[in-house]
Amino acid sequence: MEPVLALVLFLMVATYLFRAVQSWDSRDRARVERVQLLKQAVCNPSIERATIEGLAVWLTSGPATPERTRASMAVVQASGWFALFAGAGAWALGDFSHQPTVTAAGIAASIIGLGLVTCPFAFRELETRRAES
C-alpha cells in the first residue's frame, strides 16, 4: 500500500510543480511584453509625458505581484495542511505504539502545521488593517 501512496503523492507534487513552472513562464513572457510596450511608448515622440508616466505605472504595477503573493500563500497553506495531518498521524502512531519521541514529533509538526495554515489569513488581515489606516 505504501508504494501506491508514494506514487500518488509524487504525481500530485510533480503535476503541481509542472503547472507552477508553466505559470511562471507565462508571467515572465507577459512581463517582457509589458516592458517592450513601455519601450515603444518612450521612443514615440508624439505621446505626452503624462501618458508615458501613467502607462509606466500601469505596466509596472500590474497583477503579477498579487498573483505571486496569492500563489506563495497557497503554497504556505498547502504545506501547513500537509504538516498538520502528517503531524496528527505521527501523534496517533506514537500513542498507539507507545513511542514518546514519535508522539512529541507529531505534536510539534501539528503545531507548526496549524501555524502555517493560519498564516495566510493573518497576513491578509494585516494587509486589510494597514490599508484602512
C-alpha positions in Angstrom: 0.0 0.0 0.0 2.8 2.4 0.8 4.3 2.4 -2.8 0.9 3.3 -4.2 0.6 6.2 -1.8 4.1 7.4 -2.5 3.4 7.2 -6.3 0.2 9.2 -5.9 1.9 11.8 -3.8 4.8 12.0 -6.2 2.4 12.5 -9.2 0.5 15.2 -7.3 3.6 17.1 -6.5 5.0 16.7 -10.0 1.8 18.0 -11.5 1.8 21.0 -9.2 5.4 21.8 -10.0 4.8 21.5 -13.7 1.8 23.8 -13.6 3.7 26.3 -11.4 6.6 26.4 -13.9 4.2 26.9 -16.8 2.6 29.8 -14.9 5.9 31.4 -14.1 6.9 31.2 -17.7 3.7 32.8 -18.9 4.1 35.6 -16.3 7.7 36.2 -17.5 6.6 36.4 -21.1 3.8 38.9 -20.1 6.3 41.0 -18.2 8.7 41.1 -21.2 5.8 42.2 -23.4 4.9 45.0 -21.0 8.4 46.2 -20.9 8.6 46.2 -24.8 5.4 48.2 -24.9 6.8 50.7 -22.4 10.0 51.0 -24.5 7.9 51.7 -27.6 5.9 54.3 -25.8 9.0 56.1 -24.5 10.6 56.1 -28.0 7.4 57.6 -29.6 7.7 61.4 -29.7 4.0 62.0 -30.2 3.0 60.6 -26.8 2.7 63.1 -23.9 4.9 62.7 -20.8 1.8 62.2 -18.5 0.6 59.4 -20.7 4.0 57.7 -20.6 4.1 58.1 -16.8 0.6 56.6 -16.4 1.5 53.8 -18.8 4.7 53.1 -16.8 2.8 52.9 -13.5 0.1 50.7 -15.0 2.5 48.4 -16.7 4.9 48.0 -13.8 2.3 47.6 -11.0 0.3 45.1 -12.9 -1.3 41.9 -11.5 1.9 39.9 -11.3 2.7 40.9 -7.7 -0.7 40.0 -6.2 -0.8 36.7 -8.1 2.7 35.8 -6.9 1.7 36.7 -3.3 -1.5 34.6 -3.6 0.4 31.7 -5.1 3.0 31.8 -2.4 0.4 32.0 0.3 -1.4 29.0 -1.2 1.9 27.0 -1.1 2.3 28.0 2.6 -1.2 26.9 3.4 -0.9 23.6 1.5 2.3 22.9 3.3 0.6 23.7 6.6 -2.3 21.3 5.8 0.2 18.6 5.0 2.2 19.2 8.1 -0.9 19.3 10.2 -2.3 16.0 9.1 1.1 14.3 8.9 1.8 15.5 12.5 -1.6 14.3 13.7 -0.9 10.9 12.1 2.5 10.7 13.7 1.0 11.8 17.0 -1.6 9.0 16.8 1.0 6.5 15.7 3.3 7.4 18.6 0.4 7.0 21.1 -0.6 3.6 19.7 3.0 2.3 19.6 4.0 3.8 22.9 6.9 5.8 21.4 7.2 9.2 23.1 9.7 10.6 20.5 7.2 9.9 17.7 4.4 11.4 19.8 6.5 14.5 20.5 7.4 14.9 16.8 3.8 14.6 15.8 2.7 17.2 18.3 5.4 19.6 17.1 4.5 19.0 13.4 0.8 19.6 14.2 1.5 22.8 15.9 3.8 24.0 13.1 1.2 22.9 10.5 -1.6 24.8 12.3 0.6 27.9 12.3 1.3 27.6 8.6 -2.4 27.1 7.8 -3.4 30.2 9.7 -0.5 32.3 8.4 -2.1 33.5 5.1 -5.3 34.6 6.9 -3.2 36.6 9.4 -1.2 38.3 6.6 -4.5 39.1 4.8 -5.9 40.6 8.0 -2.7 42.7 8.5 -2.9 44.0 4.9 -6.6 45.0 5.4 -5.8 46.8 8.6 -2.7 48.5 7.0 -4.9 49.7 4.1 -7.5 51.1 6.5 -5.0 53.2 8.4 
